Amino acid sequence: MLLYLVRHAESTDNFRRLYSGSGRDVELTELGQQQALALGAHLSERRVSRLFVSPMKRTRATAAPISGAWPEAEVVFSELLVERHFGSTEGRSVYADIALSDAESSGAVTVRVGEFYRSLLLPEFLAEDAPGVVVVVSHGMTIAKLLPVILSDFEYTPSVPVAMLPNAGYHMLDIDCTSRKIRSSAFRVNSHLAGVKTAKALKGAQFDSSQTRIDSFFKK
């Protein structure tokens, strides 16, 4: 089984460099819409049979081209996949030195994604008729917590990347469901976005290292 863990495409808050957790249900930028289309075209080459999607607008819009390419694929929306809630920091600049004392804790996010894995994703691995391709469309910090939860359940020894996924990027795991082993993997893939045209009016956010670091978000 192929498992894709996808971060949503660029949102308006990504472009504006704002803290954007589950407390802000924002749309994609025009660049984000192009990224979502490119992702959908890329995954149209795979026979996707099931999608697990955070119910936020930005993840729904990212998943739409994938489900459009595979209309027979089941789409399951789960609140367990929403982004971390940043409390009173929601909507404020990511450059501001703001305490996250009232935000959802790192441990709470881990517990939440663990519940998603055990209740929804693991049964896919254990099913006799395990689906060929499963796609999870979620958020940067949520996936950063979900990936090690999955890997810890398999005999997987290589080091795991700690950097956050880029918008519309993904991690891929090729899982042997019978032996419960990961045959191969690819992390932080975004080569499918190379052809996305970014005219000045549609450019959206330029590369920003703060969008790829997760340590500061999970200190509390």
Protein Blocks (a to p, Z undefined) as FASTA:
>chain_A
ZZddddddddfklmnopacdfkbccdddfklmmmmmmmmmmmmmpccfbdcddfbfklmm
mmmmmmmmmmmbccdddfklpccdehjmgopafkbccdfklgccfklmmmmmmmmmmmmm
mmmmmpmklcfbdcddddfklmmmmmmmmmmmpccfbdcdfbdcdehiacdddddfklop
afbdcehiaklmmmpccdfklnopaddfklmccklmmmZZ
